[in-house]
């Protein structure tokens, strides 16, 4: 069937955790598709099929045998592609191919273009509306619901260069997501972590609780709430970070498992503030999106280039992110720095593709004033809030319901040339 409509096809990806992230990164970077949810267990898939996706990518390794998979697919009325390893019993393959929803059974390595081509050949997309989940309180206090009504986002906010404002941007983007009524979890990875201090929260509970109890209950025990946003603070000391680092990439307490657990708990957005260089590979492995915070200086351009190269080329397959999943945010832009356009031009000369500019944040003393007062800078700086909204429009589904940001006590409002403290 020819491609005649630009509305995206809603799709659910069901696969073991180590495969689900790479499949998500591939499909989320294709404008023809809207990834409605990830499922990493049979029970999770049963819940996510309630979204009634038009397409389903199902890795058969999610199941111990064919019977349960056949039962699930017999009740699905969309288009399904089943991924199986080489050598699966021919009878099981034939039984799957006989199901009305199964368009193809792919054995061995799955080529992305083959998968997308088959889905597009089977389906002509029709307009659909994605409805944002409700927020305003801790997600653990809300009824269970699919996590990805807007396309599940696990975002690493990172740069090789220190002192660029990663934590400020991560907190602002998280508050922006929460203001759109998206269940959002912000995870600090500093040691000691600046996030709770700058947001007026406590240093404990923190990630040490997750490390000790890497379950949904452990995640819940480590959460603090702020204006519809949930926060897990980073480590209380460098020693605690050093003890955790060997477990960050693999195992029950890893960051990828934390992201998966958060998705199962109902979070539509998970944001990692990657303040510790030791945890960058694990955070990138857990993420499907990178927000690269950089400075509009020559060292800032060089650092951005090397960060993109590491994230998209150098690191192993588990950490790599496609270029279309990387967004550049410039911080502290002022007259003495390069212009945002000059940063992109110079970066493109050194690396192709260089990420396009998502937003630029002018140097604003109100940001530092708010941080020193332990108040979220998002509420006090117009330029920071506008940048967060611009990036939010790129990362989160269009039409997500926005509510006005709660007024912070003591907030300073800008009314043209006047600044009024309420």
C-alpha positions as CSV (number, residue, x, y, z in Angstrom):
1,X,0.0,0.0,0.0
2,X,1.5,3.4,-0.9
3,X,2.5,5.9,1.7
4,X,-0.2,8.6,1.4
5,X,-0.5,10.1,4.9
6,X,2.1,11.8,7.1
7,X,0.4,10.9,10.4
8,X,2.6,8.5,12.3
9,X,1.8,4.9,12.9
10,X,1.4,4.1,16.6
11,X,3.7,1.2,17.5
12,X,4.5,-0.9,20.6
13,X,7.9,-2.5,21.0
14,X,8.0,-5.7,23.1
15,X,11.5,-7.1,23.7
16,X,13.9,-8.0,26.5
17,X,15.4,-4.9,28.1
18,X,18.8,-5.2,26.4
19,X,17.1,-5.1,22.9
20,X,14.1,-2.8,23.7
21,X,16.3,0.3,24.0
22,X,18.0,-0.1,20.6
23,X,14.7,-0.9,18.9
24,X,13.2,2.2,20.5
25,X,16.0,4.4,19.4
26,X,15.6,3.2,15.8
27,X,11.9,3.6,15.6
28,X,11.7,6.9,17.5
29,X,14.1,8.5,15.1
30,X,11.7,7.7,12.1
31,X,9.0,10.3,11.7
32,X,6.7,7.7,10.2
33,X,6.2,6.1,13.6
34,X,5.1,7.1,17.1
35,X,6.3,4.6,19.7
36,X,3.4,4.4,22.1
37,X,5.2,2.2,24.7
38,X,7.9,-0.3,25.5
39,X,7.2,-3.7,27.0
40,X,9.9,-5.8,28.5
41,X,7.9,-8.7,30.0
42,X,4.8,-10.7,28.9
43,X,2.7,-9.1,31.6
44,X,3.9,-5.7,30.6
45,X,2.9,-6.4,27.0
46,X,-0.6,-7.4,28.0
47,X,-1.0,-4.0,29.6
48,X,0.5,-2.0,26.8
49,X,-1.7,-3.7,24.2
50,X,-4.6,-1.8,25.8
51,X,-3.2,1.2,23.9
52,X,-4.4,-0.5,20.7
53,X,-1.3,0.2,18.7
54,X,-1.6,-0.2,14.9
55,X,1.7,-2.1,14.8
56,X,3.6,-4.3,17.2
57,X,7.3,-5.4,17.1
58,X,7.6,-8.6,19.2
59,X,10.8,-10.3,20.0
60,X,10.0,-13.9,20.7
61,X,12.7,-14.2,23.3
62,X,10.3,-12.3,25.7
63,X,8.5,-15.7,26.1
64,X,9.7,-19.1,27.4
65,X,7.7,-20.8,24.6
66,X,5.3,-20.3,21.7
67,X,2.0,-21.1,23.4
68,X,1.7,-17.9,25.5
69,X,2.8,-15.8,22.6
70,X,0.2,-17.4,20.3
71,X,-2.5,-16.7,22.9
72,X,-1.6,-13.0,23.1
73,X,-1.3,-12.5,19.4
74,X,-4.6,-14.3,18.7
75,X,-6.4,-11.4,20.4
76,X,-4.4,-8.6,18.6
77,X,-6.0,-6.9,15.6
78,X,-3.1,-4.8,14.4
79,X,0.0,-5.7,12.3
80,X,2.7,-7.6,14.1
81,X,6.3,-8.5,13.1
82,X,7.8,-11.3,15.2
83,X,11.5,-11.5,15.7
84,X,13.0,-15.0,16.3
85,X,16.5,-16.4,16.5
86,X,17.6,-18.8,13.8
87,X,16.8,-22.5,14.5
88,X,13.3,-22.1,16.0
89,X,11.1,-25.1,15.4
90,X,9.4,-24.9,11.9
91,X,6.0,-25.8,13.4
92,X,6.1,-22.9,15.8
93,X,7.0,-20.5,13.0
94,X,4.2,-21.8,10.9
95,X,1.7,-21.4,13.7
96,X,2.8,-17.8,14.1
97,X,2.6,-17.1,10.4
98,X,-0.9,-18.5,10.4
99,X,-2.2,-15.8,12.8
100,X,-4.1,-13.0,11.0
101,X,-2.1,-10.2,12.7
102,X,1.4,-11.6,11.9
103,X,2.7,-9.9,8.8
104,X,6.1,-11.5,8.9
105,X,8.3,-13.7,11.1
106,X,11.9,-12.6,10.9
107,X,14.6,-15.1,11.9
108,X,18.1,-14.0,12.7
109,X,19.3,-10.4,12.4
110,X,16.5,-7.9,11.7
111,X,17.3,-5.2,9.2
112,X,15.5,-1.9,10.3
113,X,14.6,-0.9,6.8
114,X,13.0,-4.3,6.2
115,X,10.9,-4.0,9.3
116,X,9.7,-0.4,8.6
117,X,9.1,-1.2,4.9
118,X,6.9,-4.2,5.9
119,X,4.9,-2.2,8.3
120,X,4.4,0.7,5.9
121,X,3.4,-1.8,3.2
122,X,0.7,-3.2,5.5
123,X,-0.6,0.0,7.0
124,X,-1.6,3.4,5.7
125,X,-1.5,5.7,8.8
126,X,-4.5,7.6,9.9
127,X,-4.6,10.7,12.1
128,X,-4.6,9.9,15.7
129,X,-4.4,11.9,18.9
130,X,-2.0,11.0,21.8
131,X,-3.3,12.0,25.2
132,X,-0.9,13.0,27.9
133,X,-1.0,11.2,31.2
134,X,-2.1,13.1,34.2
135,X,0.4,14.3,36.7
136,X,0.6,16.6,39.7
137,X,1.6,14.1,42.3
138,X,4.0,11.2,42.7
139,X,3.5,8.6,40.0
140,X,3.5,5.9,42.7
141,X,0.3,7.4,44.1
142,X,-1.5,7.2,40.7
143,X,-3.3,4.2,39.3
144,X,-1.2,1.9,37.1
145,X,-1.2,3.1,33.5
146,X,0.9,2.7,30.4
147,X,4.1,4.9,30.7
148,X,4.4,6.1,27.2
149,X,1.3,7.9,26.0
150,X,3.6,10.5,24.4
151,X,6.3,8.1,23.3
152,X,8.4,7.0,26.3
153,X,11.5,9.2,26.8
154,X,14.6,8.4,28.7
155,X,16.8,11.5,28.4
156,X,20.5,11.8,29.4
157,X,21.5,15.5,30.0
158,X,25.3,15.4,29.5
159,X,28.5,16.8,28.2
160,X,32.1,15.8,28.6
161,X,32.9,19.3,29.7
162,X,32.1,20.2,33.3
163,X,30.5,23.4,34.6
164,X,28.2,23.9,31.6
165,X,24.9,23.9,33.6
166,X,23.8,20.3,33.1
167,X,21.9,20.1,36.4
168,X,20.1,23.4,35.8
169,X,19.0,22.4,32.3
170,X,18.0,18.9,33.5
171,X,15.9,20.3,36.3
172,X,14.2,22.8,34.0
173,X,13.4,20.2,31.4
174,X,12.0,17.9,34.0
175,X,9.8,20.7,35.4
176,X,8.7,21.5,31.9
177,X,7.7,17.9,31.3
178,X,5.8,17.8,34.6
179,X,4.1,21.1,33.7
180,X,2.7,19.3,30.6
181,X,1.1,16.7,33.0
182,X,3.6,14.0,32.0
183,X,4.6,11.7,34.9
184,X,8.3,12.6,35.1
185,X,11.2,11.2,37.1
186,X,14.4,13.2,37.4
187,X,17.5,11.2,38.5
188,X,20.6,13.0,39.8
189,X,23.9,11.3,39.2
190,X,26.2,13.7,41.1
191,X,28.3,13.0,44.2
192,X,27.5,15.0,46.2
193,X,24.5,15.8,44.0
194,X,23.6,19.5,43.4
195,X,20.0,18.8,42.4
196,X,18.3,18.5,45.8
197,X,20.3,21.5,47.1
198,X,19.3,23.7,44.2
199,X,15.6,22.6,44.3
200,X,15.1,23.0,48.0
201,X,14.9,19.2,48.7
202,X,16.8,16.8,50.9
203,X,20.0,14.9,50.1
204,X,18.3,11.7,51.5
205,X,16.6,9.6,50.2
206,X,18.9,9.1,47.2
207,X,20.2,6.5,44.8
208,X,21.8,4.5,47.6
209,X,18.3,3.3,48.4
210,X,17.8,2.1,44.8
211,X,21.2,0.4,44.9
212,X,20.2,-1.5,48.1
213,X,16.7,-2.4,46.8
214,X,16.6,-2.3,43.0
215,X,12.8,-2.8,42.7
216,X,9.7,-0.7,42.2
217,X,9.5,-0.5,46.0
218,X,13.1,0.7,46.2
219,X,12.4,3.3,43.6
220,X,9.4,4.5,45.5
221,X,11.4,4.7,48.7
222,X,14.0,7.0,47.0
223,X,11.5,9.5,45.5
224,X,10.9,13.1,46.6
225,X,8.1,15.1,45.0
226,X,8.3,18.7,43.8
227,X,5.4,20.4,41.8
228,X,4.3,17.3,40.0
229,X,7.9,16.2,39.5
230,X,9.5,13.2,41.2
231,X,13.2,13.3,42.0
232,X,15.8,10.7,43.0
233,X,18.8,12.5,44.4
234,X,22.3,11.4,43.5
235,X,24.9,10.0,45.8
236,X,25.8,11.7,49.1
237,X,29.5,11.3,48.6
238,X,32.2,10.4,46.0
239,X,32.8,7.2,48.0
240,X,29.2,6.1,47.5
241,X,29.4,6.8,43.8
242,X,32.7,4.8,43.5
243,X,31.0,1.8,45.2
244,X,28.0,2.0,42.8
245,X,29.9,2.6,39.5
246,X,30.8,-1.1,38.8
247,X,27.0,-2.0,39.0
248,X,25.8,1.0,37.0
249,X,25.8,-0.7,33.5
250,X,24.7,-4.3,34.2
251,X,22.6,-6.1,36.8
252,X,19.6,-5.4,39.0
253,X,20.8,-2.0,40.3
254,X,21.9,-0.7,36.9
255,X,20.7,2.6,35.4
256,X,19.1,0.7,32.4
257,X,17.1,-1.4,34.9
258,X,16.2,1.8,36.8
259,X,14.8,3.3,33.6
260,X,12.9,0.1,32.8
261,X,11.5,0.0,36.4
262,X,10.4,3.7,36.1
263,X,8.6,2.9,32.8
264,X,6.8,0.1,34.5
265,X,5.9,2.4,37.4
266,X,4.1,4.7,35.0
267,X,6.7,7.4,34.2
268,X,6.4,8.8,30.7
269,X,9.7,10.8,31.0
270,X,12.9,9.8,32.8
271,X,15.7,12.4,32.9
272,X,19.2,11.5,34.0
273,X,21.4,14.5,35.1
274,X,24.7,12.9,34.2
275,X,27.0,14.9,36.5
276,X,29.5,12.1,37.1
277,X,31.8,11.1,34.2
278,X,32.0,7.5,35.6
279,X,28.3,7.0,35.0
280,X,28.0,8.5,31.5
281,X,28.3,5.1,29.7
282,X,25.5,3.6,31.9
283,X,23.3,6.6,31.5
284,X,23.7,6.7,27.7
285,X,22.9,2.9,27.7
286,X,19.7,3.7,29.7
287,X,18.7,6.6,27.5
288,X,17.1,6.9,24.1
289,X,17.7,10.6,23.8
290,X,20.7,12.9,24.6
291,X,20.3,16.5,25.4
292,X,23.9,17.9,25.0
293,X,24.4,21.0,27.1
294,X,27.3,23.1,25.8
295,X,28.9,26.5,25.9
296,X,29.2,28.9,23.0
297,X,33.0,29.1,23.2
298,X,35.8,27.4,21.3
299,X,36.5,24.8,24.1
300,X,32.7,24.4,24.3
301,X,32.5,23.6,20.6
302,X,35.4,21.1,20.8
303,X,33.8,19.4,23.8
304,X,30.4,19.2,22.1
305,X,32.0,17.6,19.0
306,X,33.8,15.0,21.1
307,X,30.7,14.3,23.2
308,X,28.6,13.7,20.1
309,X,31.4,11.5,18.6
310,X,31.5,9.4,21.8
311,X,27.7,9.1,22.1
312,X,27.1,8.2,18.4
313,X,30.3,6.5,17.2
314,X,32.9,5.6,19.7
315,X,31.1,3.9,22.6
316,X,29.8,0.3,22.2
317,X,26.5,-0.6,20.6
318,X,24.6,-0.5,23.9
319,X,25.6,3.1,24.5
320,X,25.3,4.5,21.0
321,X,22.6,6.9,20.1
322,X,21.6,7.8,16.5
323,X,22.4,11.4,15.5
324,X,18.7,12.2,15.3
325,X,18.3,11.4,19.0
326,X,20.9,14.1,20.0
327,X,19.8,17.7,20.7
328,X,22.1,20.6,21.4
329,X,21.3,23.2,24.1
330,X,23.7,26.2,24.4
331,X,23.9,27.7,27.9
332,X,25.2,31.1,29.1
333,X,25.1,32.7,25.7
334,X,26.2,36.4,25.8
335,X,27.9,39.0,23.6
336,X,31.4,37.8,24.3
337,X,30.6,34.2,23.1
338,X,30.0,32.8,19.7
339,X,26.5,33.2,18.4
340,X,24.4,30.0,18.4
341,X,24.6,30.0,14.6
342,X,28.4,30.2,14.7
343,X,28.6,27.3,17.1
344,X,26.6,25.1,14.7
345,X,28.6,26.2,11.7
346,X,32.0,25.5,13.4
347,X,30.8,22.3,14.9
348,X,29.6,21.1,11.5
349,X,33.0,21.7,10.0
350,X,34.5,19.4,12.6
351,X,31.9,16.7,12.7
352,X,29.1,15.7,10.4
353,X,26.3,15.3,11.3
354,X,26.6,17.9,14.1
355,X,23.4,18.2,16.1
356,X,21.1,21.1,15.3
357,X,20.5,23.7,17.9
358,X,17.5,22.9,20.0
359,X,17.6,26.0,22.2
360,X,19.9,28.8,23.5
361,X,19.9,30.1,27.0
362,X,21.1,33.7,27.5
363,X,23.3,34.4,30.4
364,X,20.9,35.4,33.1
365,X,21.8,36.4,36.7
366,X,18.4,35.3,37.9
367,X,19.4,31.7,37.4
368,X,22.3,31.9,39.8
369,X,20.2,34.0,42.2
370,X,17.5,31.3,42.3
371,X,20.0,28.5,42.8
372,X,21.7,30.3,45.7
373,X,18.2,30.7,47.3
374,X,17.5,26.9,46.8
375,X,14.6,27.7,44.4
376,X,14.1,26.1,41.0
377,X,15.6,28.4,38.4
378,X,12.9,27.4,36.0
379,X,10.4,29.6,37.8
380,X,12.7,32.6,38.0
381,X,14.4,32.9,34.6
382,X,12.3,33.7,31.5
383,X,15.2,32.6,29.1
384,X,15.6,29.3,30.9
385,X,11.9,28.6,31.0
386,X,11.5,29.5,27.3
387,X,14.4,27.2,26.3
388,X,12.9,24.3,28.3
389,X,9.6,24.8,26.5
390,X,11.3,24.9,23.1
391,X,13.1,21.6,23.9
392,X,9.9,20.2,25.4
393,X,8.1,20.9,22.1
394,X,10.8,18.8,20.3
395,X,10.9,15.9,22.7
396,X,7.4,15.5,23.9
397,X,4.3,14.8,21.7
398,X,2.6,17.8,20.2
399,X,-0.7,18.6,21.9
400,X,0.4,17.4,25.3
401,X,-1.7,19.3,27.8
402,X,0.2,22.2,29.4
403,X,-0.8,23.6,32.8
404,X,0.6,26.8,34.2
405,X,3.8,26.3,36.2
406,X,3.0,26.5,39.9
407,X,4.1,29.8,41.4
408,X,7.1,29.5,43.6
409,X,6.9,31.5,46.9
410,X,9.0,34.5,46.5
411,X,9.1,34.3,42.7
412,X,10.2,37.3,40.7
413,X,8.0,38.1,37.7
414,X,9.2,40.0,34.7
415,X,6.6,42.5,33.3
416,X,8.4,44.2,30.5
417,X,11.0,46.4,32.1
418,X,9.5,45.8,35.6
419,X,10.5,43.0,38.0
420,X,7.8,42.3,40.6
421,X,8.4,40.0,43.6
422,X,5.2,38.2,44.6
